[in-house]
């Protein structure tokens, strides 16, 4: 009858291994799954989803229940499993001629211990753990009902266990928290996005768009402005016919109305207000102008968007710390930093970075530094300026002239054309012949807006 007892013990040992695996899977599923995933399952009406939510909302107690189950199963397995398998192996050792009781006992213990340990690690630990990590929502639904039953039965023990754990953690300076897991940082979210992109779960366009959105709060207004010197204005001292002629030539939707220059800003003229007016009439533009809206140069562009929404005016004047207008910003300028170029039928602008040949690029002077670094694989290392033209002026310590050459680590930059005191077009030649080609996708995501920058009709 001894073999019957051994069979029962072995069966019990296998059940304990399965129970250990169940509690391990439940524990890792609870840790890995997010409440947002569980809420989605509840909304879809999945079986046991509400039970899973109930457990997740009591995360500390649920994990205590899992750990208690694992401990109890492991201790019981060590108590029942090894002797059962050792007794089962004794006849086998006698059959092969090993009669010494001490030797039989030692060998049976070693083989049984090794087998139980391997079974416990593979079936009771590793396999359920990895499966739960890869499919936490599915595993939690499977385990939800038994776990809640186990939770309720052992609730008094779990209360004592949780209180003891909280006491120990408090002595270590860690207070109990009610949050389900730790929120991801921005860098972690970007890392997750890169991984999702690599595995094909997120498209390249989605990846670039979400990355651009993450950068919105890090980018200030002065990085997206149309510089003062490139802003087309209407002068209140000109005739109405001259104003209409200039509007037809430049084809913008909105114009600053000034008294001589932007230093004497009066307001903003919208082209819709000029429809139906006689070009030969004597008309004072001040009658239809709207009040100008101003924003500081270091306002984050996320706040600029809210400014546009609040004021219902999609053009704002950017002022520096001295109150001087240094340029304008429009809704188009801001959106292009997120979604890429938004050109209409009136935009005729070349890309900021154009590859002319192996290691040779033509770059517009107003291209942001980070875009040049990404496209040409350079480290310009200049935090005091925003554009490539600014970097050249800072390095040369003089106003740019055609033919000026500035050397960087791994590249040379030559000024091709100058507009006013601004390097308009620059040729960058990399000295490293293995330099990669332009990443068109990366450039597209942050392409600079049109030079005039004012919202088009």
C-alpha positions in Angstrom: 0.0 0.0 0.0 3.0 2.3 0.2 2.9 2.9 -3.5 -0.6 4.3 -3.2 0.5 6.8 -0.6 3.5 7.8 -2.8 1.1 8.2 -5.8 -1.1 10.5 -3.7 1.9 12.5 -2.5 3.2 12.9 -6.1 -0.2 14.0 -7.3 -0.4 16.5 -4.4 3.1 17.7 -5.3 2.1 18.3 -9.0 -1.0 20.2 -7.8 1.2 22.3 -5.6 3.5 23.1 -8.5 0.4 24.2 -10.5 -0.8 26.3 -7.7 2.5 28.0 -7.3 2.4 28.8 -11.1 -1.1 30.1 -10.7 -0.1 32.6 -7.9 3.1 33.6 -9.8 1.1 34.3 -13.0 -1.5 36.3 -11.0 1.1 38.3 -9.3 3.0 39.3 -12.4 -0.3 40.0 -14.3 -1.4 42.4 -11.5 1.9 44.2 -11.6 2.2 44.4 -15.4 -1.4 45.3 -16.4 -2.5 48.9 -16.3 -5.9 50.1 -15.0 -6.6 51.7 -18.3 -6.4 48.2 -19.9 -8.7 46.7 -17.3 -11.2 49.6 -17.8 -11.2 48.8 -21.5 -12.0 45.1 -20.7 -14.8 46.2 -18.4 -16.2 48.4 -21.2 -16.1 45.5 -23.6 -18.0 43.4 -21.2 -15.3 40.7 -20.8 -16.0 37.9 -18.3 -14.4 38.5 -14.8 -13.2 42.0 -16.0 -15.0 43.7 -13.0 -13.4 41.1 -10.6 -10.0 41.9 -12.2 -10.6 45.6 -11.6 -11.6 44.9 -8.0 -8.3 43.2 -7.4 -6.3 45.9 -9.2 -7.9 48.6 -7.1 -6.6 46.7 -4.0 -3.1 46.1 -5.5 -1.1 45.9 -2.3 -3.5 43.4 -0.6 -3.8 41.4 -3.9 0.0 41.1 -4.2 0.1 40.1 -0.5 -2.4 37.3 -1.3 -0.3 36.2 -4.3 2.8 36.1 -2.2 1.1 34.2 0.6 -0.2 31.7 -1.9 3.3 31.3 -3.4 4.9 30.8 0.0 2.4 28.3 1.2 2.6 26.3 -2.1 6.4 26.3 -2.1 6.7 25.2 1.5 4.1 22.5 1.1 5.8 21.3 -2.1 9.2 21.0 -0.2 7.5 19.0 2.5 5.5 16.6 0.3 7.3 16.5 -3.0 10.8 15.5 -2.2 10.0 12.5 0.1 7.4 11.2 -2.3 9.8 11.2 -5.3 12.6 9.8 -3.1 10.4 6.9 -2.0 9.5 6.3 -5.6 13.1 6.1 -6.6 14.3 3.6 -4.0 13.0 0.5 -5.8 14.8 1.6 -8.9 18.1 2.0 -7.1 17.7 -1.5 -5.5 16.9 -2.9 -9.0 20.2 -1.7 -10.4 22.1 -3.2 -7.5 22.6 -0.3 -5.1 21.7 -1.9 -1.7 23.4 0.3 0.9 20.7 2.2 2.6 22.7 5.3 3.2 23.8 5.5 -0.5 20.2 4.9 -1.6 18.9 7.6 0.7 21.5 10.2 -0.5 21.0 9.4 -4.2 17.2 9.4 -3.9 17.4 12.8 -2.1 19.7 14.3 -4.8 17.6 13.1 -7.7 14.3 13.9 -6.1 15.5 17.4 -5.0 16.8 18.1 -8.5 13.7 17.0 -10.2 11.3 18.9 -7.9 13.5 22.1 -8.1 13.5 21.9 -11.9 9.7 21.3 -12.0 9.1 24.1 -9.6 11.3 26.6 -11.5 10.0 25.8 -15.0 6.3 25.0 -14.4 5.8 26.9 -11.1 7.9 30.0 -11.8 9.4 30.8 -15.2 6.7 29.7 -17.6 3.7 31.4 -15.9 5.8 34.5 -15.1 6.9 35.0 -18.8 3.4 34.2 -20.1 1.8 36.7 -17.6 4.3 39.4 -18.6 3.5 39.0 -22.3 -0.3 38.7 -21.8 -1.1 40.3 -18.5 -4.8 41.2 -19.3 -5.6 37.7 -20.5 -3.9 36.0 -17.5 -5.6 38.4 -15.0 -9.0 37.5 -16.4 -8.2 33.8 -16.0 -7.0 34.3 -12.4 -9.5 36.9 -11.2 -12.3 34.7 -9.8 -10.0 32.2 -7.9 -7.8 35.1 -6.6 -10.8 37.0 -5.2 -12.0 33.8 -3.5 -8.6 33.2 -2.0 -8.4 36.9 -1.1 -11.6 36.9 0.8 -10.9 33.6 2.7 -7.5 34.8 3.9 -8.5 38.4 4.4 -7.6 38.5 8.2 -4.1 37.1 7.5 -3.6 39.5 4.6 -4.6 42.5 6.8 -1.9 41.5 9.3 0.6 40.8 6.5 -0.1 44.2 4.8 0.1 46.1 8.2 3.4 44.4 9.0 4.8 45.2 5.5 3.7 48.9 5.8 5.4 49.1 9.2 8.7 47.8 7.8 8.5 50.1 4.7 7.7 53.1 7.0 10.9 52.4 9.0 12.7 52.5 5.7 11.2 55.9 4.8 8.7 54.7 2.2 5.1 55.6 2.7 2.3 53.4 1.5 0.9 54.7 -1.9 -2.4 54.1 -3.5 -1.2 54.5 -7.1 -1.5 51.5 -9.4 2.1 51.3 -10.6 4.4 54.2 -11.4 3.5 56.6 -14.2 5.8 56.6 -17.2 8.2 59.5 -17.7 8.3 61.3 -21.1 11.6 59.5 -21.9 10.1 56.1 -21.1 7.1 56.9 -23.3 9.4 57.8 -26.1 11.3 54.6 -25.6 8.1 52.6 -25.7 7.1 54.3 -28.9 10.5 53.5 -30.5 10.0 49.9 -29.5 6.5 49.9 -30.9 7.7 51.4 -34.1 10.4 48.8 -34.5 7.9 46.0 -34.0 5.4 47.5 -36.4 2.8 48.4 -33.8 3.1 52.1 -34.6 3.6 53.6 -38.0 6.4 55.9 -38.8 4.1 58.8 -39.3 2.4 58.2 -35.9 5.8 57.9 -34.3 7.0 61.3 -35.7 3.7 63.0 -34.8 3.7 61.8 -31.2 7.3 62.7 -30.8 6.6 66.2 -32.1 3.7 66.6 -29.7 6.0 65.6 -26.8 8.3 68.5 -27.8 5.6 71.1 -27.9 6.0 72.2 -24.3 9.8 72.2 -24.7 9.7 74.6 -27.6 9.4 78.4 -27.1 7.7 80.9 -29.3 10.9 82.4 -30.7 11.9 79.1 -32.3 8.9 79.2 -34.7 8.5 82.9 -35.5 8.7 84.7 -38.8 11.6 87.1 -38.2 10.7 90.8 -38.3 12.7 91.4 -41.4 10.6 88.9 -43.4 7.2 90.2 -42.3 5.1 91.9 -45.0 3.2 94.9 -43.5 0.7 97.5 -44.7 1.5 101.1 -44.0 -1.3 103.3 -42.9 0.4 106.2 -44.8 0.1 104.5 -48.1 -3.0 104.9 -50.3 -5.7 102.3 -50.2 -4.9 101.3 -53.8 -1.2 100.8 -52.9 -2.3 98.6 -49.9 -4.5 96.4 -52.2 -1.7 96.1 -54.7 0.7 94.9 -52.1 -1.8 92.4 -50.8 -2.3 91.0 -54.3 1.4 90.6 -54.7 2.2 88.9 -51.4 -1.1 87.0 -51.1 -1.4 86.7 -47.3 -4.5 86.3 -45.3 -3.6 88.8 -42.5 -1.3 91.8 -42.5 0.1 94.0 -39.7 -1.0 97.6 -40.1 1.7 100.0 -39.1 2.6 103.6 -39.0 5.9 103.4 -40.9 7.3 100.3 -39.2 6.5 97.5 -36.7 7.7 99.8 -34.0 4.5 101.7 -34.5 2.1 98.8 -34.7 -1.6 99.8 -35.0 -3.5 96.5 -35.6 -4.1 93.6 -37.9 -6.0 93.7 -41.3 -7.8 90.6 -42.5 -8.2 90.3 -46.2 -11.8 89.2 -45.9 -12.6 92.7 -44.7 -11.3 94.2 -47.9 -13.7 92.2 -50.2 -16.1 94.4 -52.1 -14.3 97.6 -51.5 -13.5 99.9 -54.4 -9.7 100.0 -55.0 -9.9 103.6 -56.1 -11.8 104.7 -53.0 -10.2 106.7 -50.2 -10.5 104.3 -47.3 -8.9 104.4 -43.9 -7.7 100.9 -43.0 -7.9 101.8 -39.3 -11.7 101.4 -39.6 -11.5 97.7 -40.1 -8.3 96.8 -38.2 -8.4 94.4 -35.3 -6.4 95.0 -32.1 -2.9 93.4 -32.2 -2.2 90.5 -29.9 1.3 90.1 -28.4 3.1 87.2 -26.8 6.5 87.0 -25.1 9.3 85.3 -27.1 9.8 82.6 -24.5 6.2 81.5 -24.2 5.9 77.7 -24.9 4.1 77.1 -28.2 1.5 75.0 -26.4 0.4 78.2 -24.6 0.5 80.0 -27.9 -2.0 77.5 -29.2 -4.3 78.2 -26.2 -3.8 82.0 -26.9 -5.1 81.5 -30.4 -8.1 79.6 -29.1 -8.9 82.2 -26.5 -8.5 85.3 -28.7 -9.8 83.9 -32.0 -7.0 85.6 -33.7 -4.5 83.4 -35.5 -1.6 85.9 -35.7 0.3 87.2 -32.7 3.3 89.6 -32.5 6.3 88.3 -30.6 8.1 90.7 -28.3 11.5 90.4 -26.6 12.4 91.4 -23.0 12.7 95.0 -24.0 9.2 95.1 -25.5 10.5 95.3 -29.1 8.6 93.3 -31.7 11.0 90.7 -33.1 8.6 88.8 -35.4 5.2 87.2 -35.8 3.8 83.8 -35.1 0.7 82.2 -36.7 -1.3 79.1 -36.2 0.4 77.6 -39.3 3.9 78.2 -37.8 2.9 76.3 -34.7 1.1 73.4 -36.4 4.0 72.9 -38.7 6.2 72.1 -35.8 3.9 69.3 -34.9 2.6 67.8 -38.2 5.2 69.0 -40.6 4.8 71.4 -43.6 1.3 72.7 -44.3 1.8 74.3 -47.7 -1.1 75.6 -49.7 -1.3 76.6 -53.4 0.5 79.9 -52.7 3.5 78.4 -51.0 6.6 77.9 -53.2 9.3 77.1 -50.7 12.2 74.6 -51.1 13.0 72.2 -48.3 15.1 73.4 -45.4 17.7 70.7 -46.1 18.4 69.4 -49.6 21.0 66.7 -50.4 23.0 67.7 -53.4 25.3 64.7 -53.4 27.3 62.3 -51.1 28.1 64.3 -48.0 26.9 67.6 -49.5 23.8 69.5 -48.4 22.2 72.8 -49.2 20.6 74.3 -46.1 18.4 77.4 -45.6 19.9 79.8 -43.1 16.7 79.9 -41.0 16.7 76.2 -40.5 16.5 75.3 -36.7 19.7 73.9 -35.2 18.2 70.6 -34.1 16.9 69.9 -37.6 20.3 70.4 -39.1 21.9 68.2 -36.5 19.4 65.4 -37.2 19.6 65.7 -41.0 23.3 66.1 -41.5 24.4 64.2 -38.3 26.4 67.1 -36.9 26.8 68.4 -33.4 26.6 72.2 -33.7 26.7 72.6 -29.9 25.4 76.2 -29.6 22.7 77.0 -27.1 22.7 80.8 -27.6 21.2 80.8 -31.1 18.3 79.1 -32.8 19.2 78.8 -36.5 22.1 77.6 -38.6 22.7 81.2 -39.8 22.9 82.2 -36.1 25.5 79.5 -35.5 27.7 80.7 -38.4 27.5 84.3 -37.2 28.4 83.2 -33.7 31.4 81.2 -34.9 32.7 83.8 -37.3 32.0 86.8 -34.9 31.0 89.0 -37.9 28.2 89.6 -40.3 28.0 86.9 -43.0 29.4 87.5 -46.5 29.1 85.3 -49.6 32.0 82.8 -49.6 32.6 82.7 -45.9 33.5 79.2 -44.7 33.0 78.0 -41.1 34.6 74.7 -40.0 32.8 72.3 -37.7 33.9 69.0 -36.3 33.3 66.7 -39.3 32.0 69.3 -41.7 32.5 72.7 -43.4 29.7 75.3 -44.0 30.0 77.8 -46.9 27.7 80.8 -47.2 26.2 80.8 -50.7 23.8 83.7 -50.6 23.1 86.6 -48.2 19.9 88.5 -47.7 20.4 91.8 -45.8 22.7 90.8 -42.9 21.4 87.2 -42.9 23.0 84.1 -44.4 20.1 82.9 -46.6 21.6 79.7 -48.2 24.5 77.6 -46.9 26.3 74.6 -48.3 27.4 72.0 -45.7 30.0 69.5 -46.8 30.8 66.6 -44.5 34.4 65.6 -44.2 33.2 62.1 -43.2 32.5 60.2 -46.4 30.4 57.7 -44.5 27.9 60.3 -43.4 24.3 59.1 -43.8 21.9 60.6 -46.2 19.1 63.0 -45.2 16.4 61.3 -43.2 13.5 62.7 -45.2 11.0 61.6 -42.6 12.8 63.3 -39.8 13.2 66.5 -41.8 9.5 66.5 -42.8 8.4 66.3 -39.2 10.1 69.5 -38.2 10.3 71.4 -41.5 10.4 75.2 -41.0 7.4 77.1 -42.2 7.4 79.3 -45.3 9.7 82.3 -45.1 6.8 84.7 -45.1 5.1 82.5 -42.5 1.8 84.4 -42.4 -1.3 82.2 -42.7 -2.3 81.8 -46.3 -5.7 82.3 -47.8 
